[in-house]
Amino acid sequence: MSAARYWHPTGEGGSIACDLCPRGCVIAPGGHGACFARANAGGRMELLTYGRSSGFCIDPVEKKPLNHFLPGSPILSFGGAGCNLACACCQNWEISRARETGRLSPEVTPEDIAYAAAHKGCRAVAVTYNEPIVALEFVLDVAAACRAAQVRSVAVTAGYITPAAAAEFFPAFDAVNVDLKAFTEAFYARVCGARLAPVKEALRFIARETATWLEITTLVIPGHNDSDAEIAAMAAWIAAELSPDVPLHLSAFHPAHRMMQVPPTPPAALARARGIAMAEGLRFVYTGNVHDAEGDATFCPGCGAAAIRRDWYEIEGYGLDASGRCVRCGTRLPGVFDGPPGTWGRRREPVEMPIRRRPCRKT
């Protein structure tokens, strides 16, 4: 266990209240919050998962998904256990709903993770697979260690966080992908056990108050959040409140967890949703979890040419210079572009941690 922040005593029988996320869990002595990662130990908040992970793997950065952040590069990905949402549609529910931290990997330090990324040739580390906010103290230490090692850091999150914690969490990362579950309060209440308004507030904060690169993902679920009106409202809000340059990833749902009876998202539905979102002013809208060359490509807003052509996670054509400018018309695309694209492709490489550090040989 490790001391945690964002809590206060209630003054009632040793209970404490969590101030990390909008749930505001009141936790009795010996109990834990809804996320199962934060607990009341003797009247103080403790993080149960500090230094623990459900696994490490090198992924393509586009799998996070991030299409405007160091394209083609490998990213060392890891997650822990627990989540502060309870999504019936969760694709990683075995990890996010895990209640036993003992099944996690041996303990590693933030410096171990930063070293492993550099040692493996990864330009960034991603905290993903489960909700990183519930392990805020650990993942912020990882981000700091990465920065010291000149490795970038990424958080993949649902963005369900209080404003005070958001002010510390999001600026620590070079990029975030926020999972915007839907665009109605009814969906958030019924499917996620949460609220939409705090997520919108977090998105505004990232876009307006930080230098952190932002991309958004929405899992499009047939009959639940896929109406033309909802897609249009969401896209219009992103364009007006955040920026038309914020990339939106519309991903196909596959039956999972407590929504096994819901059919997969038809590719045609994703293509239609993409068209609606672009008609509302978004310049970069992608389709995910389906094979769609048009929906995978990044088009230059200046000349309309395909600046990046992708086949799943493989880059097949690249028309940007080292700073992210279109080689045809000179328009600079929004994002984090630094040199030529990577060549990692669609590979997935599990990593055993910690990686032993070898002392330098004396000459």
VEXDREN-2710 file (C-alpha; in Angstrom, 1 decimal):
% VEXDREN-2710
k/r/px/py/pz
1/MET/0.0/0.0/0.0
2/SER/1.0/3.6/-0.5
3/ALA/-0.4/6.8/0.9
4/ALA/-3.0/8.4/-1.3
5/ARG/-4.2/11.9/-1.8
6/TYR/-7.6/13.5/-2.5
7/TRP/-9.6/12.5/0.5
8/HIS/-10.9/13.9/3.8
9/PRO/-12.2/12.5/7.1
10/THR/-15.9/12.5/7.6
11/GLY/-15.7/12.6/11.4
12/GLU/-18.0/9.6/11.7
13/GLY/-16.4/6.4/13.1
14/GLY/-13.2/6.7/11.2
15/SER/-14.8/6.9/7.8
16/ILE/-13.2/8.9/5.0
17/ALA/-14.5/10.4/1.8
18/CYS/-12.7/10.1/-1.5
19/ASP/-12.3/13.4/-3.4
20/LEU/-10.6/11.9/-6.5
21/CYS/-13.6/11.3/-8.7
22/PRO/-17.3/12.4/-8.7
23/ARG/-18.5/9.2/-7.0
24/GLY/-17.3/10.7/-3.7
25/CYS/-17.2/7.2/-2.0
26/VAL/-17.5/7.3/1.8
27/ILE/-15.2/4.4/3.0
28/ALA/-15.5/2.8/6.4
29/PRO/-12.3/1.6/8.2
30/GLY/-11.0/-1.5/6.4
31/GLY/-13.2/-0.9/3.4
32/HIS/-12.4/0.3/-0.2
33/GLY/-14.0/2.5/-2.8
34/ALA/-16.0/1.4/-5.7
35/CYS/-12.8/1.3/-7.8
36/PHE/-11.3/-1.3/-5.5
37/ALA/-7.9/0.4/-5.7
38/ARG/-8.3/2.9/-2.9
39/ALA/-9.0/1.9/0.7
40/ASN/-9.4/3.2/4.2
41/ALA/-6.4/2.0/6.3
42/GLY/-6.6/3.2/9.8
43/GLY/-8.5/6.4/8.9
44/ARG/-6.2/7.3/6.0
45/MET/-6.6/6.7/2.3
46/GLU/-4.2/4.2/0.8
47/LEU/-3.6/3.1/-2.8
48/LEU/-3.6/-0.7/-3.0
49/THR/-2.1/-1.0/-6.4
50/TYR/1.1/1.3/-6.3
51/GLY/3.8/-0.3/-8.4
52/ARG/1.6/-3.2/-9.5
53/SER/0.5/-4.0/-13.1
54/SER/-1.8/-6.4/-14.9
55/GLY/0.9/-6.7/-17.6
56/PHE/3.3/-4.9/-19.9
57/CYS/3.2/-4.9/-23.7
58/ILE/4.7/-3.0/-26.6
59/ASP/1.8/-1.8/-28.9
60/PRO/1.6/0.5/-31.9
61/VAL/0.7/4.0/-30.7
62/GLU/-2.3/3.9/-33.0
63/LYS/-3.9/1.2/-30.9
64/LYS/-4.4/3.5/-27.9
65/PRO/-5.9/5.0/-30.2
66/LEU/-3.7/8.0/-31.1
67/ASN/-3.4/9.0/-34.7
68/HIS/-1.7/12.4/-34.3
69/PHE/1.0/11.4/-31.8
70/LEU/4.3/10.1/-33.0
71/PRO/2.7/8.0/-35.8
72/GLY/4.0/4.5/-36.4
73/SER/6.0/4.4/-33.1
74/PRO/6.0/1.6/-30.5
75/ILE/4.6/2.5/-27.1
76/LEU/5.2/0.5/-23.8
77/SER/1.7/-0.1/-22.5
78/PHE/0.6/-1.2/-19.0
79/GLY/-2.3/-1.1/-16.7
80/GLY/-3.4/-2.0/-13.2
81/ALA/-6.7/-3.2/-11.8
82/GLY/-9.9/-1.4/-10.9
83/CYS/-12.1/1.3/-12.3
84/ASN/-14.3/4.1/-11.0
85/LEU/-17.0/3.4/-13.7
86/ALA/-19.1/0.2/-14.0
87/CYS/-19.7/0.0/-17.7
88/ALA/-21.8/-2.9/-18.9
89/CYS/-20.1/-2.6/-22.3
90/CYS/-16.5/-2.8/-20.9
91/GLN/-14.2/-4.6/-23.3
92/ASN/-11.5/-5.1/-20.6
93/TRP/-13.9/-6.0/-17.7
94/GLU/-11.6/-8.8/-16.4
95/ILE/-9.0/-6.1/-15.5
96/SER/-11.2/-3.1/-14.8
97/ARG/-13.5/-5.0/-12.4
98/ALA/-10.7/-7.0/-10.8
99/ARG/-11.0/-7.1/-7.0
100/GLU/-7.7/-9.0/-6.2
101/THR/-4.5/-7.1/-6.5
102/GLY/-2.6/-10.2/-5.6
103/ARG/-3.1/-11.4/-9.2
104/LEU/-1.1/-8.5/-10.5
105/SER/2.5/-8.6/-11.6
106/PRO/5.5/-8.2/-9.2
107/GLU/6.1/-4.7/-8.0
108/VAL/8.0/-2.3/-10.3
109/THR/9.1/1.3/-9.8
110/PRO/8.3/4.2/-12.0
111/GLU/12.0/4.3/-12.9
112/ASP/11.8/0.6/-13.9
113/ILE/9.0/1.5/-16.4
114/ALA/10.8/4.5/-17.9
115/TYR/14.0/2.5/-18.2
116/ALA/12.2/-0.4/-19.9
117/ALA/10.7/1.9/-22.5
118/ALA/14.0/3.5/-23.3
119/HIS/15.7/0.1/-23.3
120/LYS/13.1/-1.3/-25.7
121/GLY/13.2/1.6/-28.1
122/CYS/9.8/3.0/-27.2
123/ARG/9.3/6.7/-27.5
124/ALA/6.4/6.7/-25.0
125/VAL/4.7/4.9/-22.2
126/ALA/0.9/4.4/-22.0
127/VAL/-1.1/3.9/-18.9
128/THR/-4.1/1.9/-20.3
129/TYR/-6.1/-1.3/-20.1
130/ASN/-7.9/-0.1/-16.9
131/GLU/-8.7/3.3/-15.5
132/PRO/-5.4/5.1/-14.6
133/ILE/-7.1/7.8/-12.5
134/VAL/-7.8/5.4/-9.7
135/ALA/-4.0/4.9/-9.3
136/LEU/-3.2/8.6/-9.7
137/GLU/-0.2/8.7/-7.3
138/PHE/1.5/5.8/-9.1
139/VAL/0.8/6.9/-12.7
140/LEU/1.9/10.5/-12.0
141/ASP/5.2/9.1/-10.6
142/VAL/5.5/7.1/-13.8
143/ALA/4.9/10.2/-16.0
144/ALA/7.6/12.1/-14.0
145/ALA/10.1/9.3/-14.3
146/CYS/9.4/9.1/-18.1
147/ARG/10.0/12.9/-18.4
148/ALA/13.3/12.6/-16.6
149/ALA/14.3/9.8/-19.0
150/GLN/13.2/11.8/-22.1
151/VAL/10.4/9.4/-22.8
152/ARG/6.9/10.7/-23.4
153/SER/3.8/9.6/-21.4
154/VAL/0.2/8.9/-22.4
155/ALA/-3.0/8.2/-20.4
156/VAL/-6.0/6.4/-21.8
157/THR/-8.9/7.3/-19.5
158/ALA/-12.6/7.8/-19.2
159/GLY/-11.9/11.2/-17.7
160/TYR/-14.2/10.7/-14.6
161/ILE/-12.3/12.9/-12.2
162/THR/-12.9/15.9/-9.9
163/PRO/-11.6/19.3/-11.1
164/ALA/-8.9/19.5/-8.3
165/ALA/-7.5/16.2/-9.3
166/ALA/-7.8/16.9/-13.0
167/ALA/-5.6/20.0/-12.5
168/GLU/-2.8/17.7/-11.3
169/PHE/-3.4/14.6/-13.5
170/PHE/-3.8/15.8/-17.1
171/PRO/-0.9/18.3/-17.4
172/ALA/1.5/15.5/-16.3
173/PHE/1.0/13.7/-19.6
174/ASP/2.1/14.5/-23.1
175/ALA/-1.1/13.0/-24.6
176/VAL/-4.4/11.6/-23.4
177/ASN/-7.2/9.7/-25.1
178/VAL/-10.5/10.2/-23.3
179/ASP/-13.2/7.6/-23.7
180/LEU/-16.4/9.6/-24.2
181/LYS/-18.9/6.8/-23.6
182/ALA/-21.9/8.6/-25.1
183/PHE/-23.5/12.0/-25.2
184/THR/-26.5/11.6/-22.9
185/GLU/-26.8/11.6/-19.2
186/ALA/-29.2/8.7/-19.5
187/PHE/-26.6/6.4/-21.1
188/TYR/-23.9/7.3/-18.5
189/ALA/-26.4/6.5/-15.6
190/ARG/-27.8/3.3/-17.1
191/VAL/-24.7/1.8/-18.7
192/CYS/-21.8/3.3/-16.7
193/GLY/-23.1/4.1/-13.3
194/ALA/-21.7/7.6/-13.7
195/ARG/-22.5/11.1/-15.1
196/LEU/-21.6/12.8/-18.4
197/ALA/-21.2/16.4/-17.0
198/PRO/-17.9/15.8/-15.2
199/VAL/-16.4/14.2/-18.3
200/LYS/-17.3/17.2/-20.4
201/GLU/-15.7/19.4/-17.7
202/ALA/-12.5/17.4/-17.8
203/LEU/-12.4/17.5/-21.6
204/ARG/-12.8/21.3/-21.6
205/PHE/-10.0/21.6/-19.1
206/ILE/-7.6/19.5/-21.2
207/ALA/-8.4/21.3/-24.4
208/ARG/-8.4/24.8/-22.9
209/GLU/-6.0/24.8/-20.0
210/THR/-3.2/22.3/-20.8
211/ALA/-0.6/21.6/-23.4
212/THR/-1.5/17.9/-23.4
213/TRP/-2.5/16.5/-26.8
214/LEU/-6.1/15.3/-26.8
215/GLU/-7.9/12.6/-28.8
216/ILE/-11.3/11.2/-28.0
217/THR/-12.8/7.7/-28.5
218/THR/-16.5/6.7/-28.5
219/LEU/-17.5/3.1/-28.7
220/VAL/-20.6/3.1/-30.9
221/ILE/-23.1/0.6/-29.6
222/PRO/-26.1/-0.3/-31.7
223/GLY/-29.4/0.9/-30.2
224/HIS/-27.7/2.7/-27.3
225/ASN/-25.6/5.6/-28.4
226/ASP/-25.6/5.4/-32.2
227/SER/-28.5/7.7/-33.3
228/ASP/-27.8/10.3/-35.9
229/ALA/-28.9/13.0/-33.5
230/GLU/-26.6/11.9/-30.7
231/ILE/-23.6/11.6/-33.0
232/ALA/-24.3/15.0/-34.4
233/ALA/-24.7/16.6/-31.0
234/MET/-21.5/15.1/-29.7
235/ALA/-19.5/16.2/-32.7
236/ALA/-20.9/19.7/-32.7
237/TRP/-20.1/20.1/-29.0
238/ILE/-16.5/18.9/-29.6
239/ALA/-16.0/21.3/-32.4
240/ALA/-17.5/24.3/-30.5
241/GLU/-16.3/23.6/-27.0
242/LEU/-12.9/21.9/-27.6
243/SER/-11.6/22.4/-31.2
244/PRO/-12.5/21.1/-34.7
245/ASP/-8.9/19.7/-34.7
246/VAL/-9.5/17.3/-31.8
247/PRO/-9.5/13.8/-33.5
248/LEU/-12.5/11.6/-32.8
249/HIS/-12.3/7.8/-33.0
250/LEU/-15.6/6.0/-33.6
251/SER/-15.0/2.4/-32.6
252/ALA/-17.0/-0.7/-33.4
253/PHE/-18.6/-2.5/-30.4
254/HIS/-18.2/-6.2/-30.0
255/PRO/-20.4/-8.1/-27.5
256/ALA/-18.8/-8.1/-24.1
257/HIS/-19.4/-8.2/-20.3
258/ARG/-23.0/-7.5/-19.5
259/MET/-23.9/-6.6/-23.1
260/MET/-23.4/-9.9/-24.8
261/GLN/-26.9/-9.8/-26.3
262/VAL/-26.1/-6.5/-28.2
263/PRO/-25.0/-7.1/-31.8
264/PRO/-21.7/-5.9/-33.2
265/THR/-21.6/-2.5/-34.8
266/PRO/-22.0/-2.7/-38.6
267/PRO/-19.2/-1.1/-40.5
268/ALA/-21.8/0.9/-42.5
269/ALA/-23.0/2.4/-39.2
270/LEU/-19.5/3.6/-38.4
271/ALA/-19.1/5.1/-41.8
272/ARG/-22.4/6.9/-41.5
273/ALA/-21.5/8.2/-38.0
274/ARG/-18.1/9.4/-39.4
275/GLY/-19.9/11.4/-42.1
276/ILE/-22.2/13.0/-39.6
277/ALA/-19.4/14.0/-37.3
278/MET/-17.4/15.6/-40.2
279/ALA/-20.5/17.4/-41.4
280/GLU/-20.7/19.0/-37.9
281/GLY/-17.2/20.5/-38.4
282/LEU/-14.7/17.9/-37.1
283/ARG/-11.7/17.7/-39.4
284/PHE/-10.3/14.4/-38.2
285/VAL/-12.7/11.5/-37.6
286/TYR/-11.6/7.9/-37.6
287/THR/-13.3/4.5/-37.5
288/GLY/-11.8/1.8/-35.3
289/ASN/-12.1/-2.0/-34.8
290/VAL/-13.1/-2.4/-38.4
291/HIS/-11.0/-2.6/-41.6
292/ASP/-11.7/0.8/-43.3
293/ALA/-9.0/2.4/-45.3
294/GLU/-10.9/5.7/-45.6
295/GLY/-11.7/5.8/-41.9
296/ASP/-8.1/5.0/-41.0
297/ALA/-6.5/7.7/-43.2
298/THR/-5.5/11.2/-42.1
299/PHE/-6.4/13.9/-44.6
300/CYS/-4.8/17.3/-44.9
301/PRO/-7.3/20.0/-44.1
302/GLY/-5.4/22.3/-46.5
303/CYS/-5.4/20.4/-49.7
304/GLY/-7.5/17.3/-49.0
305/ALA/-4.8/14.9/-49.8
306/ALA/-4.2/11.8/-47.7
307/ALA/-1.3/12.8/-45.4
308/ILE/-1.2/9.4/-43.7
309/ARG/-2.5/6.2/-45.2
310/ARG/-3.0/3.3/-42.8
311/ASP/-3.9/-0.4/-43.1
312/TRP/-5.0/-1.2/-39.6
313/TYR/-1.9/-0.1/-37.6
314/GLU/0.5/-0.2/-40.6
315/ILE/1.5/3.1/-42.2
316/GLU/1.4/2.6/-45.9
317/GLY/1.9/6.2/-47.0
318/TYR/3.2/9.3/-45.3
319/GLY/3.0/12.8/-46.7
320/LEU/4.2/14.9/-43.7
321/ASP/7.6/16.4/-43.1
322/ALA/9.4/16.1/-39.8
323/SER/7.4/18.9/-38.1
324/GLY/4.0/17.6/-39.3
325/ARG/3.5/19.8/-42.3
326/CYS/1.9/18.5/-45.5
327/VAL/4.5/18.0/-48.2
328/ARG/2.0/19.0/-50.8
329/CYS/0.6/22.3/-49.5
330/GLY/2.6/23.1/-46.3
331/THR/-0.4/23.0/-44.0
332/ARG/0.7/21.9/-40.5
333/LEU/-1.5/19.2/-39.1
334/PRO/-2.4/19.4/-35.4
335/GLY/-0.7/16.8/-33.1
336/VAL/2.7/15.7/-31.9
337/PHE/5.0/15.0/-34.9
338/ASP/8.7/14.7/-34.4
339/GLY/10.8/13.4/-37.2
340/PRO/10.0/10.6/-39.7
341/PRO/7.2/8.1/-38.9
342/GLY/8.0/4.9/-37.0
343/THR/7.9/1.4/-38.5
344/TRP/6.5/-0.6/-35.7
345/GLY/3.4/-1.6/-37.6
346/ARG/0.8/-3.9/-36.0
347/ARG/3.2/-5.9/-33.8
348/ARG/2.4/-6.7/-30.2
349/GLU/5.3/-7.7/-27.9
350/PRO/4.7/-8.8/-24.3
351/VAL/7.4/-7.5/-21.9
352/GLU/8.6/-9.2/-18.7
353/MET/9.2/-6.7/-16.0
354/PRO/11.4/-5.5/-14.4
355/ILE/14.1/-5.4/-17.0
356/ARG/17.5/-5.9/-15.3
357/ARG/19.7/-2.9/-15.6
358/ARG/23.2/-3.8/-16.6
359/PRO/26.1/-1.8/-15.2
360/CYS/28.3/0.0/-17.7
361/ARG/31.6/-1.7/-18.4
362/LYS/34.7/0.2/-17.4
363/THR/37.1/0.9/-20.3
END
